Amino acid sequence: MQKNNFLSLIFSGVINHYRLTLLLCLSIFLFFLFFAFRISIDASSESLVYDDNQNYKTYENIVQNYQGSDFLLLAYTPKSGDVFSKDSIAFIEELLQKISKLDAVQSTLSIANAPLLKSIKDFSLQDNIKANANILSPQIDINLAKEEILNNPFFKENIISEDSKTAGIVVFLKSGFDYSHTIDEIKKIKNSYKDEMYIGGVPLIVDDIVYYIKSDLLVYTLLLGLILAVVMWLFFRNLSFVILSIVVCIFTLVISSGIFALLGYKITIVSSNYISILFVVNISLIIHLIVSYLENIKKYKNADKKRLILITALQKTTPSFYAVATTMIGFLGLMFANIMPIVHLGVVMAIGVLVALIFTFVVFMSFMMLVRIPREVEFVSLGLRILEFSSNIAINNKLRIYFVAFLCVVFSVYGIRYLSVENSFINYFKSGSEIKEGLLVIDENLGGTIPLEVIVKFATNETKDSINDEFESEFEELAKEDKYFFSEEKLRIAKKIHEYFLENEYAGSILSLHSVSLLLEELGLKPDGFTFSFLYDNLDESLKSQLFYPYANIQQDELRFVVRILDSSSSLKRDEFIKQVKLELANILESENVSFEVNGLMVLYNDLLQSLISSQVDTLLFVMLIIFVLFVLVFRSFKLAIIAFVANMIPLCVVFGILGISGISLDIMTATIAAISLGMGVDHAIHYIHRYKEEIKTNSKETAIRNSHKSIGNAMYYTAVVIIIGFLTMTSSSFVPTIYFGIITSAVMILMLISSLILLPRMLLIK
Amino acid sequence: MKKVFVILCCALLCVNLYALPFDSIESEMKARIDKSMKIVKTNKDSKIMADEIFALFDFMFDYELMAKLSLSKEYNNLDNRQKEMFVSYYKKSLQQNFASKLELYKDNTIEVVGGEQIKENRYNLTASIVIDGALSYIIFKFYPKNNDWLIYDVDIIGISVVQTYRSQFADILKSSGIDGVFDRLKSGELFAEE
């Protein structure tokens, strides 16, 4: 009672001073609008890591210790089928000239400018090296050049496909540049030719993801706004309600985005759906308020507008608060993920839905005071028949409902066992899209897409039991010189690991110190410690930076293996693959005095997904428990809490069962669905039971159910329809995780609505 | 790479029959290098040439110490018979490498540049060789033994022969023990081959 008095006082204040309230709201809106425009989008790998991730620290060390740079790959498949024809080479050369002029381009590598070491006929190796020739040099023998390029371990599957029908152009990028402009320029150059060309590489994936997120944000905001306006018009046939809904939604979106920006968070692939989610939460709140208001007009015929608004606001406070609280809990569950963008999404959405709750009520009350709502307004109950039908089913089909529910449980348990998670970049993009085609050609013909790296660290040599002898000390000191780093042991281990990856069906291009050995063999030289020491001591810096620095770090006493994994392989199970690589490398290196780490973007993204899944599984129980406690608090009944809980869990599990059986893997975006949809889906049950408890005071159970269906059922139905339409707009995206997110969440919402209208009332009839 | 082996073999050409007093290192080395270059130019069978050159230079190198240093601390674990065998195989390994590359030396000239006593008991003699127009260096590292000076290591274009062997032996020892070292020495696979 005290609470109601307190709320009544606040609400009356808002209603009585609605102009001032609206002005205050407008100021807050403008303040956050200023920051909302500053929100930025980040799809880089760095955006997806969590602070204490050891693998990310190792990754940063690798970037620091080795001279690696980002690169783009262009694939060119000439129609003539001959990449070594004069025309093809001339075409590639022209392309290189244009690309090299771009600011962020550091260097390029292709068959047109690759250094050739043994392709001048009758020249010794020294003369060949001195000649510094490439395929365009006049003295080059084209057949020798072809053979050399096809057999060079650094060129094979990098700048030439194994079937020699596709040539690759590696475009190395300078660090510290925004690649977006460069990528656009390269795309323009590529599109200015009619020949079959594709573009790929991690920077392109990142750039395209950002592009999709940006365009999705814009499209969804506009599309959702439009759909919302149409649906609200169809439901209520009153312009004021349409405007109210849009104002409330835009208000909450701007404030939440402002908070996002103020906290310094960036929108990532994971959090890009926050607009849709906020829209949906908002719509749910506003529809419940409007439906309740319209009911109250009929109920309290003589009450004035102020009184009607106050009654409506007070009536909806408790169920709306609990509905928002459960949604918040769903989002707060994301904070256990330890992954920054997920934590950010959790924080922002928890704040966002709270903002939505407060401002929906405040704006509703003051806006309603501002506009004239005719008392005879009649909302169109489009779903009346469906609601009546579902209440009849609930009341008359006890056994059938329980049997179907039982089947759903069995199905879910069976299906969930097959649920999998995968993070395939190529599958992020729609079939037929330019980026997917490019990524596929490059993945299949030019050595894979996603880098996996192995760092082998050599144990420090023991010195304590070394012979205390002047000569021995002299040679021990000598061994510390950089040029003697390339010991037989290191070369042997490099060979072992390199050959292990060569045998691996998912490994495409493999580059390591052993590639240098293979190159030396190709040149007719013995790749032993002496040769390596000699080369290291005598080669100029530019050659060293190509042959040694990317694969050996003398200061850290490490070797590095860069493997590109075939992302398009349908049988690749990334987590299993990484675990298997670790296990097999451990076996290979068992007797060696080394430690190793498997790293690279593939590991980072896999870490992210695994951490996300494990944290979701770990915290889903916690979220469920808290929601159950909230149910007990709001319904003040264990029985009702259990009923509401079961009615929500079954549809959620069914959807995951379907996913398991259909073989659709969860990815970085869809992995958050369970917590999010549980938080949003339980709102139906809260509103329904809240209403049912009112109805049961004066009616029998059956009548209470029929009445609840007619009244709150309308709001639930409208809300669900808007939510489902809202999420289905996501299917228009070109970004596959967004499409899945839309479909899966819509499916959860449909099933939760059905469950709330059939299974929930059926269980409420239990004596 | 040809250059590397030319220099390696030239270094091995400089083996002397006798140990050297400190003051005559430079002159003796020069004289014997000149003699060996003449032998190379006679176009005899490479096996015969190699034997003749080794007869000239053999005792200038302290093979036992080189072998010992190449095997590092593991050498002390060998019994006397094994030590003897090891030194013998080690020497053979060096000579085999040299003989197989003899053809490469015909058109090259080695000249003694000069020596430097880097510390009381170490003397480095530098020789130059021009291969394909490029000047390279070989450093013969001497140490005093019984009032004479012997070679315990040679740096070829900056790379120590003994250090290279140490690296190879250390790895073989780790994977297949001392037997592995003997097997590899017998097979003649060790050290740089073109």
Interface residues (C-beta under 8 A of the other chain):
Chain A: S124 L125 Q126 D127 D465 S466 I467 F471 E472 F475 L478 A479 K483 Y484 S487 E488 E489 R492 L523 G524 L525 K526 D528 G529 F530 T531 S533 F534 D537 N538 S591 E592 N593
Chain B: M1 K2 K3 V4 L65 L69 S72 K73 N76 D132 Y143 Y152 I156 I157 G158 I159 S160 V162 Q163 T164 R166 S167 Q168 A170 D171 I172 K174 S175 F191 A192 E193 E194
